Amino acid sequence: MDFKLTDEQRLFQTAVRSFCEREIKPYAAEVDETGRLRREALAKMPDLGLVGLQVPEDYGGANFDSISSALAMEELGRACGSTGLSLEAHNELCCMPIVRWGTEDQKGRFLPRLTSGEVLGSLALTEPDSGSDLMGTQTRAVKDGGEWVINGAKVWITNASLAPVIVTLCKTEKDAGSRSFSLILIETDRAGVTIAPPLPKMGTHGSPAHMLTFSDVRVPLDNLLGQEGRGLYMVLETLDSGRIAVGALCVGLAQAAFEEAVRYSTERRAFGKTLADHQAIQFKLADMATQIEAGRLLVYRAAWAKDQGEPYSKLASMAKLFTSEACERAAFEALQIHGGYGYSREFPLERIYRDQRMMSIGEGTSEINRMVIARRLLEEAGA
Ligand SMILES: Cc1cc2nc3c(=O)[nH]c(=O)nc-3n(C[C@H](O)[C@H](O)[C@H](O)COP(=O)(O)OP(=O)(O)OC[C@H]3O[C@@H](n4cnc5c(N)ncnc54)[C@H](O)[C@@H]3O)c2cc1C
């Protein structure tokens, strides 16, 4: 067993950290206030491979392993929750399904643009009446001659207004159970696609999430991604991998909260000494650091299993569940350590606290991840 990163992974981590310190972290408050990601930073991301983390080099990506991708997500999360979330959705939810199941033609059509740093991609699963229960998907795709005709609505779709293409879960068969669904690539400039303004939300303000409607949208039959009827299975595999990345993002957010807590508690004085000199505050810092380290190890463990070609669904859900809840605790305690200033917009904690809150909701709520873990545990037990 070796807990050391490879030299390559360490160098990459250092490069991403210094990029984030320079190009992302100083602008995180502005991104939150304006509700817009920093396009200048996005444009520089292809140089580091951040917009095509696991996309093959032939299509403009960096072809990194899952551990390197997790390192990048942690650094992005540490610098800015909005940027981290949008980059996670772009890499894991849009690029990866195309890498995994796209034909050569689809990869050639979509990936070079997606890795250009000019756009970000999306995955559309959630609908107004179904989120966790994807079997409730109502968006319908019907064949008509050489085209799919798509009608329906999606909600909470991250990056939709920045995306040239949206990987969309559609119902393609009426009564085929879990085989009723397929993934279809829908270009956003097709007639009948309407993207509403960004939804007002609690945090991650710079990462736009939208309601979409599809009204008789026509795309060629060969915009089908992978096999017809396999959509739900492909989504579950996509989410397994995405949960490692969300876990890494949570570690980054928790790390940011922790670093702010250390900084503040070593400067602020109360009862004749710094806050950090009080044992009650030291215990909070110790608990935060321990949970961050445990979360980071779970993320690396899941990423490592994925890179080895081992089953990793349970580990990915464990990593996402644990880190999203540890991140919430870290943000809570870090804000508490800041006292009234923690509640002020003048300090980053208020933003981090809002940004982290969605991490136990998106890409499988904590409840759904507990269900996944329990199902896998019971399968392993032969139950
Ligand atoms: C900022 C943000 C960005 C998002 N980005 C995207 C995106 O890019 N693409 C996309 O498709 N979606 C996206 N989502 C949607 C997200 O994936 C869903 O919100 C999430 O899957 C939960 O679905 P829901 O909101 O419909 O809640 P519901 O499924 O209605 O669940 C409500 C509550 O009930 C619980 N629950 C549901 N079923 C069970 C059960 N069987 N047992 C116990 N508890 C249960 C849930 O855990 C939750 O607590 C985003 C959401 C947010 C907030």
The ligand as a Gaussian input file, in Angstrom:
#p B3LYP/6-31G(d) Opt

LIG

0 1
 C      -27.365000      23.664000      -7.717000
 C      -27.944000      22.427000      -8.341000
 C      -27.429000      21.972000      -9.551000
 C      -27.988000      20.843000     -10.188000
 N      -27.495000      20.452000     -11.405000
 C      -28.135000      19.457000     -12.079000
 C      -27.733000      19.099000     -13.416000
 O      -26.781000      19.642000     -13.973000
 N      -28.436000      18.142000     -14.068000
 C      -29.506000      17.503000     -13.495000
 O      -30.113000      16.662000     -14.147000
 N      -29.890000      17.806000     -12.236000
 C      -29.246000      18.765000     -11.526000
 N      -29.636000      19.091000     -10.247000
 C      -30.796000      18.420000      -9.656000
 C      -30.413000      17.414000      -8.585000
 O      -29.723000      16.336000      -9.152000
 C      -31.705000      17.005000      -7.882000
 O      -32.152000      18.115000      -7.140000
 C      -31.500000      15.805000      -6.974000
 O      -31.238000      14.652000      -7.730000
 C      -32.719000      15.544000      -6.087000
 O      -33.881000      15.504000      -6.846000
 P      -35.140000      16.413000      -6.435000
 O      -34.661000      17.787000      -6.202000
 O      -36.202000      16.211000      -7.442000
 O      -35.600000      15.843000      -5.045000
 P      -36.557000      14.569000      -4.804000
 O      -36.109000      13.425000      -5.611000
 O      -37.961000      15.007000      -4.928000
 O      -36.242000      14.269000      -3.272000
 C      -36.712000      15.106000      -2.215000
 C      -36.217000      14.522000      -0.908000
 O      -36.728000      13.207000      -0.738000
 C      -35.657000      12.286000      -0.553000
 N      -35.992000      11.016000      -1.197000
 C      -36.370000      10.796000      -2.484000
 N      -36.546000       9.486000      -2.685000
 C      -36.270000       8.858000      -1.521000
 C      -36.296000       7.494000      -1.084000
 N      -36.588000       6.491000      -1.927000
 N      -35.962000       7.231000       0.193000
 C      -35.642000       8.213000       1.059000
 N      -35.602000       9.545000       0.709000
 C      -35.922000       9.832000      -0.564000
 C      -34.451000      12.945000      -1.227000
 O      -33.246000      12.424000      -0.710000
 C      -34.679000      14.403000      -0.851000
 O      -34.243000      14.620000       0.461000
 C      -29.062000      20.162000      -9.569000
 C      -29.553000      20.603000      -8.334000
 C      -29.017000      21.713000      -7.726000
 C      -29.595000      22.172000      -6.403000

